[in-house]
Amino acid sequence: MARNKEGLVLVLDVGPTMHAVLPEVEKVCSMLVQKKLIYSKYDEVGVVLFGTEDTNNELTKEVGGYEHVMVLQDIKVVDGNLVEALQELTRGTIHGDFLDGIIVGMDMLIKKYGPTNKGKKRLCLLTNAASPTKDPYDGMKVDQVNTIAEQMRSHGMKMDCVVVRVMQDWDVDKKIMEENDFLLNAFSYKSSTKTVHVDSPTSLLGALRTRNISPMTIFRGDFEMSSKMKIKVWVYKKTSEEKFPILKKYSDKAPPTDKFATHEIKVDYEYKSVEDPNKSVPPEQRIKGYRYGPQVVPISSAELEAFKFKPEKSVKLLGFTDASNIMRHYYMRDVNIFIAEPGNTKAIVAVSALARALKQMNKVAIVRCVWRQGQGNVVLGVLTPNVSDKDNIPDSFYFNVLPFAEDIREFQFPSFSNLPSSMQPNEQQQEAADKLVQTLDLAPIGKEALEPDLTPNPVLESLIPKLTSQNKVVIDEFRRCFELKENPKLKKSSRRLLREKPSGSSEEGVGHGADAQAIDAIEYTSGVKVEKIGDLNPVLDFEAMMSRRDSTEWVNKAIQDMKNKIFDIVENSFEGDTYHKALECLVALRKGCILEQEPKQFNDFLCRLVKFCQEKDLKSFCEYLSSHEITLISKKEAPGQRNFRG
């Protein structure tokens, strides 16, 4: 078998109590094999059914017993025929014994692989555990389970037990179900067995793992607490992003009758000289070049190697902090798990003591990690204590990567409550939106809707969760309340600028009023970033600067520049010839301060402007503002804001 090649036997309960969920079992099992065809096409799969009327297995022929257990397919490489067979499972008429099914599946794996390939052999039991099991010839049932588990452990087998109980209206004895649950849990203590209970088709799909991935360490070495205190640790990946399979180029040039054709395409690159296109350049005469403006700078591999940052392999403690200081949204990339070096008692005790102390004090550790020698980057992360509640599982730490300053993006978004009334939702729209948000809650009170351990990756599954169909009425109501309009593509980057009247104004004109006139204004292209307010289009420059989100400083700079511009326009006015332009700038500033929740800046500026005009004998501008009823920003227009004049 290849390194990650797996031998899997599906042990499926098809007895009468399973008939209601067998359609979902067929769908899930056939999908599992289909995914193996894509991601693990060399895996081998066998299928055992129990609860059937017929009996067909080698153990019955060899030693007798094991009745009503049928081998649907021997262990072999996955193919399309198995997918079709799993889509039409036999409906059994007998209450099957899941222990018999497990033994038959285990016998198939032993005969196929022998004592080799430990860790690559897996049983997958799928049942509701609602049928009684037979008493063994000798001893008790739990003794039989211990014997089976010992055989599984000695041959390096793993088992996944998926107990499906979607419907609870079976006419079965609850004592039987409790006994079966006890027997299944007993496997977990004696062998590498994981038991999962599911109650929905979505959870069933997630409970069946497509393949078994062997854990690999990314670091083995010292966790340096100080120069004199070091703990031996191993680091594994806890979660990892699932990648799509690599699609290879396929050639259809081979004759259809050629059974040995691989249809693979081999790509070769040949480098030619610019001076002589017919001359090939050998590898020893080629060098990498990097663009610097219009030029290409050649850099040899030796120079590139000399400039590389080469930190030493290490994991070092930087310090401790309160767990509340590390927000969940700080976490980046995959999660790793730190464990003490297996078999090292001192390391196990040290890790446990540190984890329990941090847990008790509600602290976390900040560490600097270089996973391997020559790694080009240093990782900064947080260790969160993971205190085990089982005696046979030691304490550990979860590791999450933290962002550097360059990784953080600070975006400012104005509150919807500060938008004009014409842009506010009505009561019906608000109610529809509230209901939609409530239906998207994945953690309602008392139960998590999509448990991570039981939910398949929707990107890989192309799965529409059951939640969507259940909430179709709410989604349709939301769609009905909001009219969707196509946003036409413009040849030039443009936007609609609404020139609204100032608060309290009753005068029509200058683009103001309740029915604000929308005008098209050509905006600067996205490639040009406005950095100051000019004389030609100060309002456009101001709005462009306010909309920039590459730094938090642009909002304050735009407001300050607009203040200075208004002062200049008013002071340089001749008999009020630029008052209308100053008014437009003041209206834009007022609107921007409301949207960006900066009412105090506008109110203070307006008071200073009036005082400035009175000192400079520009009372005519104050009268001009009064005639257009330019007012301070009120608390009603900027709710929730404190310490501002209004």
N, C-alpha and C positions, 0 to 999 in steps of 0.2 A: 504494500500500500504506500502511496505517496505520503509526504510529510503531514499534510492536513486532510488526507483522504479518510473518510469515515465509513464504517460499516454499521448500518442502522436497521433494526427490526421494529416495525410498527405492530403493536399488539392491540387489536381493536375489539371492543365489546360490541357485538351485534345482536345481543339478546333482546327480548320483548320490551324491557324497560328503557332501551336505548333507541327504539324506533322513532320517537318524536324528534330526536336530535341528529339522527343519522344523515339527513340531507346536509346539515352543516358540517358534520364530520367528513362526509365525502368531499365537500367543497374545500375544506381546510387541508385535508391530506393530499388531494390532487394538486392543490396550489403549492404545498410543501415540495412535492416531487418536481413540479414545474420550475420552482426556484432553484432546486438542485441542478436541474438541467442547464440553467443559466450560470449559476455561480459556482457550482461544485459538480461538474458533469462527470467526474470520475468516481463519485461516491457510489456505494453499493447499498441497496435497500431490499429488505424482505418484508413480507406482510403475513401476520398470523391473525386469524379470526377465531374468537371463542363465543360460545352461545349458539353455534350452528347446529342444525339437525344432523348433518353428516360429520364424520370424523375422518381426517386425513393428515396424519403427521407420522414421522419416523419413530417416535418414542412409543406410540401405540403398537406399532408392529414389532418393536424390539422387546419391550418390557410389559406392555399392556397398560390399561388405564388411559388417562388423558383423553377422555371421550368428549365429543362435541367441540373439539379444537381442530381447526382446518388451516393448513398452510396455503394461503392464496397465491403466494409467489416466493420461491427460494431467493436467497440473497444473491443479487447480481447487479451489474451497473445499471443505473437509472435509464429509462427510455420512455418513449411515448406510450407503449403498451401498458406500462404500469399506471400511467396517468388515467388512461381509459378504464382500467380495472378498478381503480379506486373511486371512480365516479358512479359505479353501479355495484355497491356492496350488497352482499346477501343479507336478507332480513332473517335473523335466526328465530327459532321457536323455543329454545331452551334457555333457562337461566344459567349462564356460563360461570365458570370458576376462574377468576382472574389469576389465581396462583398457578393453575394449569397452563394458562396462556403464557405467563412469564417463564415458566420452566421450559416450555417448547421453544420459545424465542431464544432463551439462553443456550439451549442445546444446539440450535442452529448456528449461533455465533461461535460456540466452542468448536464445532465440527468444521466450520468454514475457516477460522483463523488460528485455532489452537491457542497456545500460551503467548503468542506473539501479538504485536500491535496493541499493547496495553494503552488505555486511554483513548483509543480510536474506535472502540466498540460501544454501541449505545442501544438500549432498549427504550421504547417509548410506549407506555401503557396509557390507553385512552378508554375510560370507563366511567360509569356513575357509581360504581361500588355499591349497588343496591341489591345484588344477588348473593345468596349464601355461598360460602365456600365449604368444601367437603372436609371432614375430619381426617387427619393423616392416619396411616396404619400404626405408627408409633409416636408417642409423645403428644404434645399440644400444638395448636396451629402456630403459636408464636415461635416454638422450637423449629417448625418447618420453615418459617420466614427467616430465622437466624441462619439456618443451613443454606438456604438459597442465597442470602446476602453474602455469606462467607465465600461461596463459590463465585459470585459476581466479583467480589473484591479480589480474590486470588487470580482471576483471569483479566483484571483491569477493565471491567465493564462499568458503565454508568447507566443510570436509569432515570427517566423523566416520567412521573406519574401525573397525569392530567385527569382530575375528577370533575366530570361535567354534570352539573345539577342546575340546568336552566329552568326546569319545571319541577314543582314540588308536590304534584298531585298523584304520585305513584302510590299504588296500594301495596306498600312494602312495610316490613317491620323496621322501625327506627333502630331497634337494638342491633339488627343485622348491619345497618349502615354505620353505626357507631363502632361495631367490632371490626368492620372492614377498614374504617378510617384508622383505627388503632394498629391494625396489621400493616397498612401502607406507611404509617409514620414510623413503625419499627424498622423498616428498610433504611430510613435516613440515619439511624444510629449505628447500623452495622455495615453500610455500604455507601457508595457515592450516589445517593438518590435524592432527587428533589421532587416534592409533592406540591402540586398547585391545584387549588379549587377555583373553578370558573363558573360564572352564572350568566354569560352572554356570548353570542357568536363572535363579537369583536375580541373579547378576552380569550376565547378559544383559539383564535387566529394568532394572537400574540404568545400564547402559552406553548405552542409547538415551535420549537427552535428549528430553523432550517438546517443549521450545521453546528457542530461542536468546535469551538475555536480554542486551541491550546493556549494557555496563558504564557506570556513571555515577559521576563523582567527587562526594564529599560535602564535600571541602575542597580548595582550591587556594590556596596562599600560602606564608608563611615558617614554617619550623620554627626557632624561636628558641632557639638553644643558649645564647646570652648576649646582652647588649645590643649587642655588636660582631660576633657571629657568627650568621648566619642562612642556612638552606639552603632553596631552593625545592623544595617537595614537592607531590605530588598524593596524595590518599587515596581509595581505592576500597573498596567492600564486598567482602570475600572470601567470606563466607557470609551468608545471610539466611534468616530463618524463612519457610517457605512457608505462606501463608495460604490458607484455604478460599475458594473463589469466593463473592462476595456473592450471596445469594439474593434476588431481587426479588419483589415482590408480583405475583401473576398473577390476572387477571380472566377468568372464563368467561362473562361477560355478552354478549360479542359473538356475533352469529349464526355458526354453523359454516360458512355459505356465504361469509362475508366473508373473502376472501383477503388483504386489506390490513389486517386488524385486528392491532394490536400487542399487545393484551391487557395493556398496562401500566396501572398504577394511579398516579395522581397524588394526593399527599396535601397538603392545605392546612390550616393551623392558623389559628384565629380566636380572639382573646382578648376576653373579655367583662368588663365591670365588675361588681364585687361588689355595689355599690349598685344598679346597673341592669343585670340580666342580659341585657336586650335591646339594650344599647348596646355596640358594638365599640370596642376601644381601639386607636388607630392606633400604629404603631411609635414615633413621636416622643414619645408619652406613656407609653411603657413603660420600666421600669428593672429591672435584675437585683436579686434579693434573696437573701440568704444567711441560713440559719437559725443563730441563736445561742440555744440553749436553746429556750424557748417563743416567742421573738420572731423576726421576720424583719427583718434589717438591710439597707436599700437601699444599693447601691453603684453609682455611675454608671460608665460606660465610661471616662470621663476619670480618675476616682479609681483605677480598677482598673489603668489604663495607667501611672499615676504610681507605683504601688506595685510594679510589675514589676521584677524583677532583670534588667538588661540588660548582660551582660558583652560586652567587645569580642571580635570574631572573632580567634582566635589559637590556636597550638599552641606551648606553652612547655615546655622541659625543666626538671624539678624536681630531678633527680639520678639517681644510679646505685645499683644494689644487686646483690648476688649473685643469680644465677638461682634458687638453692635457696631463697631467701626468699619467692618468689612461687609458691604452690602452685597446682596445676591447678584445684582446686575454687574458687579465688578468681575465676576468669573469669566474667564476666556478659555476657549478650546475645550479639550477633553479633561476628564477627571482621572487622576491616578490614585493609587492606594499605597501607603507606606506600611510595611509590616516588619517586625523584627526578624532577623536572620533565623530561618527554621532550624530547630535543634539547639540554638544558642540560648540557654536558660537566662543568663545575665542580660542579654539583649531584650528578651521577652519581658522580663521583670522591669527593665528600665523604660521601655516603650509604654508598658501598661501604667507604670507610676506617673509618667509624664502626661499621658492621655487622661487619666483620671483626675490629676491635679488641675489640668486646664479645663476639664469639664466642670469640676466643682467650682472653679473661680470664674467660669464663663469667659475664658480667654482663648485666643488662637495664637499660633506661632507664625512668624514671617521668616521665610527661608530663601536663600539664593542657591539655585541649582544649575549645575552643568552635568548633564546626564552621561556624557562620554568624552573621552579624551579627543581634543581637536574640534569639539563642537563649536560652531561659529557664533553662537549666541548664548547669552545668559538669561535664565528664566527666573523671574521673581514670583513667589507664590505664597499661599497661605495653607497651613496645616490645621485642619479641623478635627478634633478628637472623635473617634468612633469607638465608643465603649461597648464591648460585646455583652449580651445578656445570656450567652451560652458558655458552659464550662469548657467545652472542647474547642472553642474559637477564641484566640487571643485578641486583645485590644489592638487597635491600629489607628491610622490617620488617613483622612481624605485630603488630597492635594489639589488645589485649584490655582491656575495661573492668574496672576494679577496684572493689570495694565500698567505700563509706564506712562509718563506724562504725555508722550506723543501719541499714545493710543486713545486718549480720552477726547471725546467730542462734546462740547457744551453748546447745546441748542436752546435758544429762547423762543418760546411760542406765546403769543398773547392769549388772554382768556377769551372764550366765546362770549362771555357776559358783557365784554366791552365793545362788541360789534354793534352797529346801528340796528335799530328795531326792525328795519326791513329785512335784515339778514338773520334775525333770530327765528328759531323754529316755533311753530304754534304748539298748542297743548297736545293735539293728536299726534304730531310728529315726534314730540318729546316722549310721549308715552310709548309709541312704537319703538323708538330707539332704546328706551329703558328696558323694555321686554326683550329686545334682541340681545342686549348686553347680558341680561340675566340668564338667558338660555345658553350663552357661551361660557358660563362658569363651569370649569372642569372639576371644581372641588366643592360641590354643594354640601350643605350641613349633613354630617354623618357618613358621607361616602365620597370617594374620589371617582369621578366619572371614567377617566382613562388612567388606570394604574400603569406606571412605567414598565413594570415587569411583565404585564400581560397585554401591552399594546404594541402592535407591529409598527415599523417605520412607515408612515403614510406615503413618504416619497417613493419608497421601493414597492409598496403594495398597490399603489394607485387606489387607495382605499378611501371611500367616502364613509366616515363613521356613521353609526346608527343615530348619533345625536342629530344629524342634519335632517333625516327623515322624520324623526320624532317632533321636530320643531318647525316643520314646513309651514304651518299656519302662521306662526310668528314672523317667519322670513317673508312670506307673501304679503303680510300686512305692512311690514316695513317697506317693501318694494312699492306697494300701492300709495303710501304716504309721501314718497319722495319721487319726483319726476326726474328721470334720467335723460340728459341731453348730450348729444355727441359734441365733443369739443373739436371744432374744425382746426385743421392744421394750417398755420399761416406761413407764408413764404418768408416773412420777416418776423423776428421776435417782437411781439407787441403785447400790450395788455390794456385792459379797460380801466381808465382812471375815473373814479366817481368823485365829482366835485360837489360835496355836500355843503349845505349851509351851516353856519355856526349854530351851536345850541341856542335856542330861544329866538332865532332870527325869523322875521316875518316877511323879509323883502325878497322879491324874486329878482334874479339877475346874477351876474358874475358866476353863472353856473351853479347857483345855490338854490335851495328850496326842497320841499318834501319829495317832489319828483325830480330828483337830481339827474341832470343830463349826463349821459355817458358819452364820452368822446374817446376816439382812438388816438393814441399817442405812440409814435414809434419809439421803442425803448432801445437802450444800448444793447448790443449783442451780448450773449452770455460769455463770450471770450473777453470782454472789456469790463473791468471792475472799477467802479467809481470810487475815488479816494478823497475827493473834496467837492464842495459845492461851488459850481461856477456861476458866471453872470448870465449865461444864455438861458439855461433851463434849471433854475435853482430848485424848483419843486421836484422835477424828475430826478435830479442828482440826490436830493434829500431822500426820496423814496427808495432809490437804488441802494444808497448806503444803509438805510434802515433795514432793508431786506437781506443784507449780507449776513451769513451765518458762519463764516470762517474764523470769526473772533468775536468775543463778547464786547470788545471795545468800540465796535462800529456804531452801535446805537447811541452811546454817549457822545461819540465824536460827531455824528450827524446832527444831534440835537444842539450841541455847542456851536457847530459851524453855521447852522440855520439861525441861531440867535445872533451871531455876529453879522450874518448877511442882512438880517432885518434891520439891525442898527445902522448898517452902512446905507441901505436903500432909503431909510427914513431921513437920515442926516444929510444925504446928498440930494434930496428931493428939491425941486424948484417949483414953488407954488403948487405943490401937491401932485406933480406930474407922475410920480412913481408910487403914489399911495396904493393904487390898485394892485401893483405888483407886491408891495409889502403885505397887503391884506391876504393875497393868495399864499404867500409864504407863511404868514401867521396861522391861517386856516390849516395848512398842511402840517405845521408844527403841532397845533392843537390836536389834530386827528392822530398824528403819530405818537404823541405822549399818552393819549388814551389807550391806543392799541398796545403800546409797550409798557403800560402801567407805570408811567412816570408823570402823574398829574402835578406833583409838587414842582418839578422843573418848569413846567409851563406857567403855573400860577405865579411863582416867584419872578419869572422873566417878564410876564405881563405887567406886574406891579413896577418892576424896574423900568420897563419901557415907558409906562405912563409918567413916572417920575422924571425920566430922561427928557421926554418931550416937554414937560413943564419947565425944566431948567433951561432947555435950548430954545425956548420960545417957539415950540412946534405944537401948540395947543390945537391947531387945525387937524393934526393927525389923530389926536385924542377924540375930537368931535367926529372925525371920519369913522373911527372904530365904534364910537357910541351909536352912530347912525346905523351901523351894520350889526349892532348888538353883540359884539364880541365879548364873551364873559369868561370868568374863571371856570375851570373844570370843577363840576360839583361832585359831591360824594355819590349821588345817584348815577352819574356817568362813570364813576370809577369806584365801584363797590369793593369793600375789603381793603382799601388802601388807607394807611394811617399817616399821621404827621404831614398833612399837606393843607395848604390854604385853599379853601373853597367856599 
